[in-house]
Amino acid sequence: MKKHPNLLKEKGWHDGSHILVSDITYLESDQGVHYLSLVTDADSRKIVGYHLGSDMKAESVVKALKMAVKGKRYNANAVHHSDRGLQYCSAIY
């Protein structure tokens, strides 16, 4: 697992126009617990990628990120920010 540096903190980047923020939350229903992976555009605060799954595997956060990148063209300086949990530090991510 690779723990990536926190560029927002280390480089002082706070301009939201090039920042994607990711996180996972859970939802309970009659069918059980579901995990929602979200990617938010920090500038517009819009959800630009998401995936609802029955587990917290890294594949779910990858699907949400792919949706976010596919939907908008980000420049080469775009930064992806997360809590650096296991899913975001995995090899597949």
PDB file of N, CA, C and O in Angstrom:
ATOM      1  N   MET A   1       0.831  -1.179   0.000  1.00  0.00           N
ATOM      2  CA  MET A   1       0.000   0.000   0.000  1.00  0.00           C
ATOM      3  C   MET A   1       0.877   1.245   0.000  1.00  0.00           C
ATOM      4  O   MET A   1       1.894   1.314   0.691  1.00  0.00           O
ATOM      5  N   LYS A   2       0.462   2.212  -0.782  1.00  0.00           N
ATOM      6  CA  LYS A   2       1.218   3.458  -0.866  1.00  0.00           C
ATOM      7  C   LYS A   2       0.386   4.596  -0.287  1.00  0.00           C
ATOM      8  O   LYS A   2      -0.738   4.839  -0.725  1.00  0.00           O
ATOM      9  N   LYS A   3       0.937   5.278   0.684  1.00  0.00           N
ATOM     10  CA  LYS A   3       0.267   6.437   1.267  1.00  0.00           C
ATOM     11  C   LYS A   3       0.804   7.677   0.564  1.00  0.00           C
ATOM     12  O   LYS A   3       1.958   8.061   0.757  1.00  0.00           O
ATOM     13  N   HIS A   4      -0.033   8.294  -0.246  1.00  0.00           N
ATOM     14  CA  HIS A   4       0.363   9.457  -1.027  1.00  0.00           C
ATOM     15  C   HIS A   4       0.422  10.697  -0.154  1.00  0.00           C
ATOM     16  O   HIS A   4      -0.290  10.777   0.847  1.00  0.00           O
ATOM     17  N   PRO A   5       1.258  11.671  -0.511  1.00  0.00           N
ATOM     18  CA  PRO A   5       1.354  12.897   0.294  1.00  0.00           C
ATOM     19  C   PRO A   5       0.080  13.731   0.200  1.00  0.00           C
ATOM     20  O   PRO A   5      -0.643  13.666  -0.795  1.00  0.00           O
ATOM     21  N   ASN A   6      -0.186  14.509   1.234  1.00  0.00           N
ATOM     22  CA  ASN A   6      -1.331  15.412   1.262  1.00  0.00           C
ATOM     23  C   ASN A   6      -0.917  16.718   0.590  1.00  0.00           C
ATOM     24  O   ASN A   6      -0.405  17.621   1.252  1.00  0.00           O
ATOM     25  N   LEU A   7      -1.135  16.823  -0.713  1.00  0.00           N
ATOM     26  CA  LEU A   7      -0.699  17.992  -1.476  1.00  0.00           C
ATOM     27  C   LEU A   7      -1.418  19.268  -1.057  1.00  0.00           C
ATOM     28  O   LEU A   7      -0.846  20.355  -1.140  1.00  0.00           O
ATOM     29  N   LEU A   8      -2.650  19.151  -0.614  1.00  0.00           N
ATOM     30  CA  LEU A   8      -3.380  20.344  -0.185  1.00  0.00           C
ATOM     31  C   LEU A   8      -2.716  20.966   1.034  1.00  0.00           C
ATOM     32  O   LEU A   8      -2.659  22.189   1.161  1.00  0.00           O
ATOM     33  N   LYS A   9      -2.221  20.132   1.919  1.00  0.00           N
ATOM     34  CA  LYS A   9      -1.558  20.615   3.133  1.00  0.00           C
ATOM     35  C   LYS A   9      -0.104  21.008   2.858  1.00  0.00           C
ATOM     36  O   LYS A   9       0.339  22.083   3.261  1.00  0.00           O
ATOM     37  N   GLU A  10       0.631  20.140   2.174  1.00  0.00           N
ATOM     38  CA  GLU A  10       2.063  20.357   1.960  1.00  0.00           C
ATOM     39  C   GLU A  10       2.360  21.489   0.988  1.00  0.00           C
ATOM     40  O   GLU A  10       3.318  22.237   1.184  1.00  0.00           O
ATOM     41  N   LYS A  11       1.549  21.624  -0.057  1.00  0.00           N
ATOM     42  CA  LYS A  11       1.803  22.646  -1.074  1.00  0.00           C
ATOM     43  C   LYS A  11       0.909  23.876  -0.895  1.00  0.00           C
ATOM     44  O   LYS A  11       1.072  24.877  -1.592  1.00  0.00           O
ATOM     45  N   GLY A  12      -0.032  23.791   0.043  1.00  0.00           N
ATOM     46  CA  GLY A  12      -0.912  24.915   0.307  1.00  0.00           C
ATOM     47  C   GLY A  12      -1.907  25.188  -0.800  1.00  0.00           C
ATOM     48  O   GLY A  12      -2.351  26.324  -0.965  1.00  0.00           O
ATOM     49  N   TRP A  13      -2.270  24.158  -1.569  1.00  0.00           N
ATOM     50  CA  TRP A  13      -3.219  24.329  -2.662  1.00  0.00           C
ATOM     51  C   TRP A  13      -4.633  24.407  -2.101  1.00  0.00           C
ATOM     52  O   TRP A  13      -5.109  23.470  -1.460  1.00  0.00           O
ATOM     53  N   HIS A  14      -5.295  25.525  -2.347  1.00  0.00           N
ATOM     54  CA  HIS A  14      -6.664  25.678  -1.851  1.00  0.00           C
ATOM     55  C   HIS A  14      -7.609  26.147  -2.941  1.00  0.00           C
ATOM     56  O   HIS A  14      -8.790  26.372  -2.676  1.00  0.00           O
ATOM     57  N   ASP A  15      -7.116  26.299  -4.156  1.00  0.00           N
ATOM     58  CA  ASP A  15      -7.962  26.689  -5.276  1.00  0.00           C
ATOM     59  C   ASP A  15      -8.757  25.461  -5.700  1.00  0.00           C
ATOM     60  O   ASP A  15      -8.191  24.515  -6.247  1.00  0.00           O
ATOM     61  N   GLY A  16     -10.059  25.469  -5.451  1.00  0.00           N
ATOM     62  CA  GLY A  16     -10.894  24.303  -5.706  1.00  0.00           C
ATOM     63  C   GLY A  16     -11.086  23.964  -7.162  1.00  0.00           C
ATOM     64  O   GLY A  16     -11.660  22.919  -7.466  1.00  0.00           O
ATOM     65  N   SER A  17     -10.628  24.805  -8.087  1.00  0.00           N
ATOM     66  CA  SER A  17     -10.896  24.566  -9.503  1.00  0.00           C
ATOM     67  C   SER A  17     -10.177  23.345 -10.055  1.00  0.00           C
ATOM     68  O   SER A  17     -10.482  22.905 -11.163  1.00  0.00           O
ATOM     69  N   HIS A  18      -9.269  22.809  -9.338  1.00  0.00           N
ATOM     70  CA  HIS A  18      -8.549  21.639  -9.837  1.00  0.00           C
ATOM     71  C   HIS A  18      -8.479  20.523  -8.797  1.00  0.00           C
ATOM     72  O   HIS A  18      -7.550  19.716  -8.820  1.00  0.00           O
ATOM     73  N   ILE A  19      -9.450  20.470  -7.886  1.00  0.00           N
ATOM     74  CA  ILE A  19      -9.410  19.495  -6.804  1.00  0.00           C
ATOM     75  C   ILE A  19     -10.644  18.592  -6.839  1.00  0.00           C
ATOM     76  O   ILE A  19     -11.779  19.067  -6.892  1.00  0.00           O
ATOM     77  N   LEU A  20     -10.398  17.290  -6.809  1.00  0.00           N
ATOM     78  CA  LEU A  20     -11.451  16.285  -6.678  1.00  0.00           C
ATOM     79  C   LEU A  20     -11.317  15.670  -5.287  1.00  0.00           C
ATOM     80  O   LEU A  20     -10.234  15.230  -4.902  1.00  0.00           O
ATOM     81  N   VAL A  21     -12.404  15.639  -4.543  1.00  0.00           N
ATOM     82  CA  VAL A  21     -12.389  15.112  -3.184  1.00  0.00           C
ATOM     83  C   VAL A  21     -13.216  13.830  -3.142  1.00  0.00           C
ATOM     84  O   VAL A  21     -14.342  13.797  -3.638  1.00  0.00           O
ATOM     85  N   SER A  22     -12.656  12.777  -2.549  1.00  0.00           N
ATOM     86  CA  SER A  22     -13.343  11.480  -2.492  1.00  0.00           C
ATOM     87  C   SER A  22     -13.567  11.027  -1.063  1.00  0.00           C
ATOM     88  O   SER A  22     -12.785  11.327  -0.162  1.00  0.00           O
ATOM     89  N   ASP A  23     -14.658  10.296  -0.882  1.00  0.00           N
ATOM     90  CA  ASP A  23     -14.955   9.719   0.426  1.00  0.00           C
ATOM     91  C   ASP A  23     -15.969   8.591   0.244  1.00  0.00           C
ATOM     92  O   ASP A  23     -16.567   8.434  -0.820  1.00  0.00           O
ATOM     93  N   ILE A  24     -16.146   7.818   1.306  1.00  0.00           N
ATOM     94  CA  ILE A  24     -17.102   6.711   1.321  1.00  0.00           C
ATOM     95  C   ILE A  24     -18.014   6.910   2.524  1.00  0.00           C
ATOM     96  O   ILE A  24     -17.556   7.271   3.609  1.00  0.00           O
ATOM     97  N   THR A  25     -19.289   6.677   2.328  1.00  0.00           N
ATOM     98  CA  THR A  25     -20.242   6.688   3.431  1.00  0.00           C
ATOM     99  C   THR A  25     -21.111   5.446   3.314  1.00  0.00           C
ATOM    100  O   THR A  25     -21.051   4.731   2.313  1.00  0.00           O
ATOM    101  N   TYR A  26     -21.902   5.194   4.317  1.00  0.00           N
ATOM    102  CA  TYR A  26     -22.762   4.018   4.249  1.00  0.00           C
ATOM    103  C   TYR A  26     -24.222   4.414   4.403  1.00  0.00           C
ATOM    104  O   TYR A  26     -24.548   5.429   5.018  1.00  0.00           O
ATOM    105  N   LEU A  27     -25.081   3.600   3.838  1.00  0.00           N
ATOM    106  CA  LEU A  27     -26.524   3.789   3.898  1.00  0.00           C
ATOM    107  C   LEU A  27     -27.145   2.482   4.350  1.00  0.00           C
ATOM    108  O   LEU A  27     -26.722   1.411   3.915  1.00  0.00           O
ATOM    109  N   GLU A  28     -28.130   2.555   5.204  1.00  0.00           N
ATOM    110  CA  GLU A  28     -28.843   1.358   5.643  1.00  0.00           C
ATOM    111  C   GLU A  28     -30.216   1.318   4.991  1.00  0.00           C
ATOM    112  O   GLU A  28     -30.890   2.341   4.873  1.00  0.00           O
ATOM    113  N   SER A  29     -30.621   0.128   4.569  1.00  0.00           N
ATOM    114  CA  SER A  29     -31.954  -0.069   3.993  1.00  0.00           C
ATOM    115  C   SER A  29     -32.499  -1.400   4.511  1.00  0.00           C
ATOM    116  O   SER A  29     -31.852  -2.090   5.299  1.00  0.00           O
ATOM    117  N   ASP A  30     -33.686  -1.739   4.057  1.00  0.00           N
ATOM    118  CA  ASP A  30     -34.274  -3.024   4.437  1.00  0.00           C
ATOM    119  C   ASP A  30     -33.441  -4.192   3.923  1.00  0.00           C
ATOM    120  O   ASP A  30     -33.495  -5.289   4.478  1.00  0.00           O
ATOM    121  N   GLN A  31     -32.670  -3.955   2.859  1.00  0.00           N
ATOM    122  CA  GLN A  31     -31.835  -5.005   2.278  1.00  0.00           C
ATOM    123  C   GLN A  31     -30.465  -5.114   2.958  1.00  0.00           C
ATOM    124  O   GLN A  31     -29.715  -6.044   2.660  1.00  0.00           O
ATOM    125  N   GLY A  32     -30.124  -4.203   3.851  1.00  0.00           N
ATOM    126  CA  GLY A  32     -28.845  -4.257   4.546  1.00  0.00           C
ATOM    127  C   GLY A  32     -28.081  -2.952   4.426  1.00  0.00           C
ATOM    128  O   GLY A  32     -28.658  -1.892   4.187  1.00  0.00           O
ATOM    129  N   VAL A  33     -26.776  -3.051   4.597  1.00  0.00           N
ATOM    130  CA  VAL A  33     -25.902  -1.881   4.542  1.00  0.00           C
ATOM    131  C   VAL A  33     -25.298  -1.776   3.149  1.00  0.00           C
ATOM    132  O   VAL A  33     -24.874  -2.777   2.572  1.00  0.00           O
ATOM    133  N   HIS A  34     -25.261  -0.568   2.615  1.00  0.00           N
ATOM    134  CA  HIS A  34     -24.683  -0.286   1.301  1.00  0.00           C
ATOM    135  C   HIS A  34     -23.644   0.808   1.464  1.00  0.00           C
ATOM    136  O   HIS A  34     -23.767   1.663   2.342  1.00  0.00           O
ATOM    137  N   TYR A  35     -22.627   0.783   0.626  1.00  0.00           N
ATOM    138  CA  TYR A  35     -21.538   1.747   0.717  1.00  0.00           C
ATOM    139  C   TYR A  35     -21.542   2.631  -0.524  1.00  0.00           C
ATOM    140  O   TYR A  35     -21.544   2.137  -1.651  1.00  0.00           O
ATOM    141  N   LEU A  36     -21.545   3.936  -0.305  1.00  0.00           N
ATOM    142  CA  LEU A  36     -21.594   4.910  -1.377  1.00  0.00           C
ATOM    143  C   LEU A  36     -20.245   5.609  -1.492  1.00  0.00           C
ATOM    144  O   LEU A  36     -19.827   6.332  -0.587  1.00  0.00           O
ATOM    145  N   SER A  37     -19.574   5.385  -2.608  1.00  0.00           N
ATOM    146  CA  SER A  37     -18.303   6.049  -2.906  1.00  0.00           C
ATOM    147  C   SER A  37     -18.615   7.302  -3.713  1.00  0.00           C
ATOM    148  O   SER A  37     -19.302   7.234  -4.732  1.00  0.00           O
ATOM    149  N   LEU A  38     -18.110   8.440  -3.260  1.00  0.00           N
ATOM    150  CA  LEU A  38     -18.408   9.717  -3.896  1.00  0.00           C
ATOM    151  C   LEU A  38     -17.140  10.454  -4.286  1.00  0.00           C
ATOM    152  O   LEU A  38     -16.130  10.391  -3.586  1.00  0.00           O
ATOM    153  N   VAL A  39     -17.203  11.156  -5.415  1.00  0.00           N
ATOM    154  CA  VAL A  39     -16.139  12.068  -5.834  1.00  0.00           C
ATOM    155  C   VAL A  39     -16.807  13.409  -6.071  1.00  0.00           C
ATOM    156  O   VAL A  39     -17.757  13.510  -6.847  1.00  0.00           O
ATOM    157  N   THR A  40     -16.308  14.437  -5.402  1.00  0.00           N
ATOM    158  CA  THR A  40     -16.895  15.772  -5.476  1.00  0.00           C
ATOM    159  C   THR A  40     -15.909  16.740  -6.113  1.00  0.00           C
ATOM    160  O   THR A  40     -14.720  16.719  -5.796  1.00  0.00           O
ATOM    161  N   ASP A  41     -16.401  17.587  -7.011  1.00  0.00           N
ATOM    162  CA  ASP A  41     -15.606  18.676  -7.567  1.00  0.00           C
ATOM    163  C   ASP A  41     -15.596  19.769  -6.496  1.00  0.00           C
ATOM    164  O   ASP A  41     -16.647  20.321  -6.169  1.00  0.00           O
ATOM    165  N   ALA A  42     -14.430  20.084  -5.953  1.00  0.00           N
ATOM    166  CA  ALA A  42     -14.336  21.032  -4.839  1.00  0.00           C
ATOM    167  C   ALA A  42     -14.776  22.437  -5.223  1.00  0.00           C
ATOM    168  O   ALA A  42     -15.258  23.185  -4.372  1.00  0.00           O
ATOM    169  N   ASP A  43     -14.618  22.808  -6.483  1.00  0.00           N
ATOM    170  CA  ASP A  43     -14.984  24.153  -6.926  1.00  0.00           C
ATOM    171  C   ASP A  43     -16.499  24.329  -6.989  1.00  0.00           C
ATOM    172  O   ASP A  43     -17.041  25.273  -6.414  1.00  0.00           O
ATOM    173  N   SER A  44     -17.180  23.420  -7.685  1.00  0.00           N
ATOM    174  CA  SER A  44     -18.629  23.534  -7.851  1.00  0.00           C
ATOM    175  C   SER A  44     -19.397  22.835  -6.726  1.00  0.00           C
ATOM    176  O   SER A  44     -20.591  23.072  -6.544  1.00  0.00           O
ATOM    177  N   ARG A  45     -18.708  21.978  -5.977  1.00  0.00           N
ATOM    178  CA  ARG A  45     -19.306  21.163  -4.914  1.00  0.00           C
ATOM    179  C   ARG A  45     -20.354  20.183  -5.441  1.00  0.00           C
ATOM    180  O   ARG A  45     -21.260  19.772  -4.716  1.00  0.00           O
ATOM    181  N   LYS A  46     -20.214  19.821  -6.702  1.00  0.00           N
ATOM    182  CA  LYS A  46     -21.120  18.853  -7.307  1.00  0.00           C
ATOM    183  C   LYS A  46     -20.512  17.459  -7.224  1.00  0.00           C
ATOM    184  O   LYS A  46     -19.296  17.286  -7.308  1.00  0.00           O
ATOM    185  N   ILE A  47     -21.381  16.476  -7.058  1.00  0.00           N
ATOM    186  CA  ILE A  47     -20.947  15.084  -7.117  1.00  0.00           C
ATOM    187  C   ILE A  47     -20.693  14.776  -8.583  1.00  0.00           C
ATOM    188  O   ILE A  47     -21.611  14.861  -9.399  1.00  0.00           O
ATOM    189  N   VAL A  48     -19.466  14.421  -8.931  1.00  0.00           N
ATOM    190  CA  VAL A  48     -19.114  14.151 -10.323  1.00  0.00           C
ATOM    191  C   VAL A  48     -18.852  12.677 -10.579  1.00  0.00           C
ATOM    192  O   VAL A  48     -18.693  12.260 -11.727  1.00  0.00           O
ATOM    193  N   GLY A  49     -18.805  11.890  -9.517  1.00  0.00           N
ATOM    194  CA  GLY A  49     -18.634  10.455  -9.652  1.00  0.00           C
ATOM    195  C   GLY A  49     -19.200   9.756  -8.427  1.00  0.00           C
ATOM    196  O   GLY A  49     -19.105  10.265  -7.310  1.00  0.00           O
ATOM    197  N   TYR A  50     -19.788   8.589  -8.645  1.00  0.00           N
ATOM    198  CA  TYR A  50     -20.340   7.845  -7.518  1.00  0.00           C
ATOM    199  C   TYR A  50     -20.455   6.370  -7.874  1.00  0.00           C
ATOM    200  O   TYR A  50     -20.491   5.997  -9.047  1.00  0.00           O
ATOM    201  N   HIS A  51     -20.512   5.551  -6.851  1.00  0.00           N
ATOM    202  CA  HIS A  51     -20.781   4.124  -7.032  1.00  0.00           C
ATOM    203  C   HIS A  51     -21.382   3.608  -5.731  1.00  0.00           C
ATOM    204  O   HIS A  51     -20.853   3.861  -4.648  1.00  0.00           O
ATOM    205  N   LEU A  52     -22.490   2.884  -5.846  1.00  0.00           N
ATOM    206  CA  LEU A  52     -23.143   2.265  -4.696  1.00  0.00           C
ATOM    207  C   LEU A  52     -22.870   0.776  -4.745  1.00  0.00           C
ATOM    208  O   LEU A  52     -23.175   0.113  -5.737  1.00  0.00           O
ATOM    209  N   GLY A  53     -22.299   0.252  -3.678  1.00  0.00           N
ATOM    210  CA  GLY A  53     -21.963  -1.168  -3.646  1.00  0.00           C
ATOM    211  C   GLY A  53     -22.305  -1.797  -2.307  1.00  0.00           C
ATOM    212  O   GLY A  53     -22.695  -1.113  -1.361  1.00  0.00           O
ATOM    213  N   SER A  54     -22.153  -3.095  -2.246  1.00  0.00           N
ATOM    214  CA  SER A  54     -22.476  -3.833  -1.022  1.00  0.00           C
ATOM    215  C   SER A  54     -21.247  -4.070  -0.142  1.00  0.00           C
ATOM    216  O   SER A  54     -21.347  -4.708   0.906  1.00  0.00           O
ATOM    217  N   ASP A  55     -20.090  -3.558  -0.569  1.00  0.00           N
ATOM    218  CA  ASP A  55     -18.865  -3.724   0.213  1.00  0.00           C
ATOM    219  C   ASP A  55     -17.996  -2.474   0.070  1.00  0.00           C
ATOM    220  O   ASP A  55     -18.324  -1.562  -0.689  1.00  0.00           O
ATOM    221  N   MET A  56     -16.908  -2.446   0.792  1.00  0.00           N
ATOM    222  CA  MET A  56     -16.008  -1.284   0.750  1.00  0.00           C
ATOM    223  C   MET A  56     -14.721  -1.587  -0.013  1.00  0.00           C
ATOM    224  O   MET A  56     -13.666  -1.046   0.319  1.00  0.00           O
ATOM    225  N   LYS A  57     -14.793  -2.423  -1.008  1.00  0.00           N
ATOM    226  CA  LYS A  57     -13.607  -2.786  -1.774  1.00  0.00           C
ATOM    227  C   LYS A  57     -13.125  -1.613  -2.626  1.00  0.00           C
ATOM    228  O   LYS A  57     -13.895  -0.713  -2.962  1.00  0.00           O
ATOM    229  N   ALA A  58     -11.856  -1.641  -2.962  1.00  0.00           N
ATOM    230  CA  ALA A  58     -11.244  -0.564  -3.742  1.00  0.00           C
ATOM    231  C   ALA A  58     -11.875  -0.411  -5.123  1.00  0.00           C
ATOM    232  O   ALA A  58     -11.868   0.684  -5.685  1.00  0.00           O
ATOM    233  N   GLU A  59     -12.418  -1.487  -5.671  1.00  0.00           N
ATOM    234  CA  GLU A  59     -13.030  -1.409  -6.995  1.00  0.00           C
ATOM    235  C   GLU A  59     -14.159  -0.378  -7.040  1.00  0.00           C
ATOM    236  O   GLU A  59     -14.374   0.260  -8.072  1.00  0.00           O
ATOM    237  N   SER A  60     -14.874  -0.212  -5.940  1.00  0.00           N
ATOM    238  CA  SER A  60     -15.971   0.755  -5.899  1.00  0.00           C
ATOM    239  C   SER A  60     -15.467   2.188  -6.011  1.00  0.00           C
ATOM    240  O   SER A  60     -16.053   2.995  -6.732  1.00  0.00           O
ATOM    241  N   VAL A  61     -14.384   2.511  -5.304  1.00  0.00           N
ATOM    242  CA  VAL A  61     -13.855   3.878  -5.377  1.00  0.00           C
ATOM    243  C   VAL A  61     -13.217   4.138  -6.744  1.00  0.00           C
ATOM    244  O   VAL A  61     -13.201   5.273  -7.222  1.00  0.00           O
ATOM    245  N   VAL A  62     -12.695   3.086  -7.365  1.00  0.00           N
ATOM    246  CA  VAL A  62     -12.141   3.218  -8.719  1.00  0.00           C
ATOM    247  C   VAL A  62     -13.259   3.558  -9.708  1.00  0.00           C
ATOM    248  O   VAL A  62     -13.087   4.419 -10.571  1.00  0.00           O
ATOM    249  N   LYS A  63     -14.396   2.885  -9.580  1.00  0.00           N
ATOM    250  CA  LYS A  63     -15.529   3.160 -10.473  1.00  0.00           C
ATOM    251  C   LYS A  63     -16.013   4.592 -10.313  1.00  0.00           C
ATOM    252  O   LYS A  63     -16.329   5.250 -11.304  1.00  0.00           O
ATOM    253  N   ALA A  64     -16.076   5.083  -9.087  1.00  0.00           N
ATOM    254  CA  ALA A  64     -16.505   6.461  -8.846  1.00  0.00           C
ATOM    255  C   ALA A  64     -15.510   7.455  -9.457  1.00  0.00           C
ATOM    256  O   ALA A  64     -15.926   8.448 -10.054  1.00  0.00           O
ATOM    257  N   LEU A  65     -14.217   7.207  -9.318  1.00  0.00           N
ATOM    258  CA  LEU A  65     -13.207   8.101  -9.885  1.00  0.00           C
ATOM    259  C   LEU A  65     -13.246   8.091 -11.406  1.00  0.00           C
ATOM    260  O   LEU A  65     -13.126   9.139 -12.040  1.00  0.00           O
ATOM    261  N   LYS A  66     -13.416   6.904 -11.996  1.00  0.00           N
ATOM    262  CA  LYS A  66     -13.497   6.822 -13.463  1.00  0.00           C
ATOM    263  C   LYS A  66     -14.685   7.618 -13.982  1.00  0.00           C
ATOM    264  O   LYS A  66     -14.580   8.283 -15.013  1.00  0.00           O
ATOM    265  N   MET A  67     -15.814   7.559 -13.283  1.00  0.00           N
ATOM    266  CA  MET A  67     -16.980   8.336 -13.683  1.00  0.00           C
ATOM    267  C   MET A  67     -16.667   9.832 -13.611  1.00  0.00           C
ATOM    268  O   MET A  67     -17.049  10.587 -14.506  1.00  0.00           O
ATOM    269  N   ALA A  68     -15.990  10.256 -12.576  1.00  0.00           N
ATOM    270  CA  ALA A  68     -15.675  11.675 -12.402  1.00  0.00           C
ATOM    271  C   ALA A  68     -14.743  12.181 -13.495  1.00  0.00           C
ATOM    272  O   ALA A  68     -14.952  13.266 -14.037  1.00  0.00           O
ATOM    273  N   VAL A  69     -13.739  11.417 -13.814  1.00  0.00           N
ATOM    274  CA  VAL A  69     -12.757  11.839 -14.822  1.00  0.00           C
ATOM    275  C   VAL A  69     -13.370  11.812 -16.216  1.00  0.00           C
ATOM    276  O   VAL A  69     -13.075  12.672 -17.046  1.00  0.00           O
ATOM    277  N   LYS A  70     -14.217  10.831 -16.470  1.00  0.00           N
ATOM    278  CA  LYS A  70     -14.853  10.716 -17.781  1.00  0.00           C
ATOM    279  C   LYS A  70     -15.808  11.885 -18.040  1.00  0.00           C
ATOM    280  O   LYS A  70     -15.922  12.361 -19.169  1.00  0.00           O
ATOM    281  N   GLY A  71     -16.485  12.339 -16.999  1.00  0.00           N
ATOM    282  CA  GLY A  71     -17.492  13.367 -17.157  1.00  0.00           C
ATOM    283  C   GLY A  71     -16.972  14.777 -17.343  1.00  0.00           C
ATOM    284  O   GLY A  71     -17.709  15.637 -17.825  1.00  0.00           O
ATOM    285  N   LYS A  72     -15.741  15.042 -16.982  1.00  0.00           N
ATOM    286  CA  LYS A  72     -15.193  16.395 -17.090  1.00  0.00           C
ATOM    287  C   LYS A  72     -13.723  16.307 -17.460  1.00  0.00           C
ATOM    288  O   LYS A  72     -13.023  15.385 -17.043  1.00  0.00           O
ATOM    289  N   ARG A  73     -13.275  17.242 -18.222  1.00  0.00           N
ATOM    290  CA  ARG A  73     -11.853  17.260 -18.594  1.00  0.00           C
ATOM    291  C   ARG A  73     -11.076  18.072 -17.565  1.00  0.00           C
ATOM    292  O   ARG A  73     -11.246  19.286 -17.450  1.00  0.00           O
ATOM    293  N   TYR A  74     -10.233  17.387 -16.832  1.00  0.00           N
ATOM    294  CA  TYR A  74      -9.397  18.053 -15.834  1.00  0.00           C
ATOM    295  C   TYR A  74      -8.015  18.252 -16.416  1.00  0.00           C
ATOM    296  O   TYR A  74      -7.524  17.416 -17.173  1.00  0.00           O
ATOM    297  N   ASN A  75      -7.390  19.355 -16.063  1.00  0.00           N
ATOM    298  CA  ASN A  75      -6.055  19.623 -16.601  1.00  0.00           C
ATOM    299  C   ASN A  75      -5.011  18.776 -15.883  1.00  0.00           C
ATOM    300  O   ASN A  75      -5.316  18.082 -14.913  1.00  0.00           O
ATOM    301  N   ALA A  76      -3.810  18.842 -16.358  1.00  0.00           N
ATOM    302  CA  ALA A  76      -2.729  18.011 -15.835  1.00  0.00           C
ATOM    303  C   ALA A  76      -2.410  18.322 -14.378  1.00  0.00           C
ATOM    304  O   ALA A  76      -1.767  17.515 -13.707  1.00  0.00           O
ATOM    305  N   ASN A  77      -2.843  19.470 -13.877  1.00  0.00           N
ATOM    306  CA  ASN A  77      -2.548  19.847 -12.497  1.00  0.00           C
ATOM    307  C   ASN A  77      -3.651  19.473 -11.516  1.00  0.00           C
ATOM    308  O   ASN A  77      -3.612  19.889 -10.358  1.00  0.00           O
ATOM    309  N   ALA A  78      -4.622  18.702 -11.956  1.00  0.00           N
ATOM    310  CA  ALA A  78      -5.715  18.313 -11.074  1.00  0.00           C
ATOM    311  C   ALA A  78      -5.180  17.485  -9.910  1.00  0.00           C
ATOM    312  O   ALA A  78      -4.247  16.696 -10.063  1.00  0.00           O
ATOM    313  N   VAL A  79      -5.792  17.683  -8.741  1.00  0.00           N
ATOM    314  CA  VAL A  79      -5.393  16.972  -7.529  1.00  0.00           C
ATOM    315  C   VAL A  79      -6.573  16.153  -7.035  1.00  0.00           C
ATOM    316  O   VAL A  79      -7.705  16.635  -6.977  1.00  0.00           O
ATOM    317  N   HIS A  80      -6.291  14.918  -6.684  1.00  0.00           N
ATOM    318  CA  HIS A  80      -7.301  14.050  -6.086  1.00  0.00           C
ATOM    319  C   HIS A  80      -7.004  13.985  -4.601  1.00  0.00           C
ATOM    320  O   HIS A  80      -5.886  13.657  -4.202  1.00  0.00           O
ATOM    321  N   HIS A  81      -7.995  14.295  -3.781  1.00  0.00           N
ATOM    322  CA  HIS A  81      -7.810  14.321  -2.327  1.00  0.00           C
ATOM    323  C   HIS A  81      -8.777  13.344  -1.667  1.00  0.00           C
ATOM    324  O   HIS A  81      -9.957  13.296  -2.016  1.00  0.00           O
ATOM    325  N   SER A  82      -8.273  12.572  -0.718  1.00  0.00           N
ATOM    326  CA  SER A  82      -9.106  11.635   0.035  1.00  0.00           C
ATOM    327  C   SER A  82      -8.559  11.552   1.455  1.00  0.00           C
ATOM    328  O   SER A  82      -7.569  12.202   1.792  1.00  0.00           O
ATOM    329  N   ASP A  83      -9.214  10.747   2.276  1.00  0.00           N
ATOM    330  CA  ASP A  83      -8.731  10.548   3.646  1.00  0.00           C
ATOM    331  C   ASP A  83      -7.570   9.555   3.702  1.00  0.00           C
ATOM    332  O   ASP A  83      -7.088   9.225   4.785  1.00  0.00           O
ATOM    333  N   ARG A  84      -7.126   9.088   2.557  1.00  0.00           N
ATOM    334  CA  ARG A  84      -6.017   8.137   2.425  1.00  0.00           C
ATOM    335  C   ARG A  84      -6.302   6.827   3.158  1.00  0.00           C
ATOM    336  O   ARG A  84      -5.407   6.212   3.737  1.00  0.00           O
ATOM    337  N   GLY A  85      -7.568   6.416   3.118  1.00  0.00           N
ATOM    338  CA  GLY A  85      -7.956   5.130   3.692  1.00  0.00           C
ATOM    339  C   GLY A  85      -7.421   3.987   2.857  1.00  0.00           C
ATOM    340  O   GLY A  85      -6.796   4.212   1.820  1.00  0.00           O
ATOM    341  N   LEU A  86      -7.657   2.776   3.293  1.00  0.00           N
ATOM    342  CA  LEU A  86      -7.114   1.588   2.629  1.00  0.00           C
ATOM    343  C   LEU A  86      -7.455   1.515   1.151  1.00  0.00           C
ATOM    344  O   LEU A  86      -6.611   1.141   0.336  1.00  0.00           O
ATOM    345  N   GLN A  87      -8.694   1.871   0.796  1.00  0.00           N
ATOM    346  CA  GLN A  87      -9.113   1.782  -0.605  1.00  0.00           C
ATOM    347  C   GLN A  87      -8.288   2.728  -1.474  1.00  0.00           C
ATOM    348  O   GLN A  87      -7.914   2.371  -2.591  1.00  0.00           O
ATOM    349  N   TYR A  88      -8.002   3.919  -0.978  1.00  0.00           N
ATOM    350  CA  TYR A  88      -7.284   4.930  -1.765  1.00  0.00           C
ATOM    351  C   TYR A  88      -5.772   4.682  -1.794  1.00  0.00           C
ATOM    352  O   TYR A  88      -5.061   5.268  -2.611  1.00  0.00           O
ATOM    353  N   CYS A  89      -5.293   3.832  -0.920  1.00  0.00           N
ATOM    354  CA  CYS A  89      -3.858   3.490  -0.889  1.00  0.00           C
ATOM    355  C   CYS A  89      -3.570   2.144  -1.569  1.00  0.00           C
ATOM    356  O   CYS A  89      -2.419   1.712  -1.637  1.00  0.00           O
ATOM    357  N   SER A  90      -4.610   1.497  -2.065  1.00  0.00           N
ATOM    358  CA  SER A  90      -4.443   0.163  -2.658  1.00  0.00           C
ATOM    359  C   SER A  90      -3.790   0.264  -4.041  1.00  0.00           C
ATOM    360  O   SER A  90      -3.806   1.317  -4.678  1.00  0.00           O
ATOM    361  N   ALA A  91      -3.234  -0.821  -4.472  1.00  0.00           N
ATOM    362  CA  ALA A  91      -2.545  -0.879  -5.777  1.00  0.00           C
ATOM    363  C   ALA A  91      -3.519  -0.615  -6.934  1.00  0.00           C
ATOM    364  O   ALA A  91      -3.142   0.031  -7.911  1.00  0.00           O
ATOM    365  N   ILE A  92      -4.747  -1.096  -6.842  1.00  0.00           N
ATOM    366  CA  ILE A  92      -5.714  -0.917  -7.920  1.00  0.00           C
ATOM    367  C   ILE A  92      -6.092   0.564  -8.083  1.00  0.00           C
ATOM    368  O   ILE A  92      -6.414   1.005  -9.186  1.00  0.00           O
ATOM    369  N   TYR A  93      -6.052   1.315  -6.998  1.00  0.00           N
ATOM    370  CA  TYR A  93      -6.409   2.724  -7.071  1.00  0.00           C
ATOM    371  C   TYR A  93      -5.255   3.522  -7.618  1.00  0.00           C
ATOM    372  O   TYR A  93      -5.358   4.741  -7.757  1.00  0.00           O
TER     373      TYR A  93
END
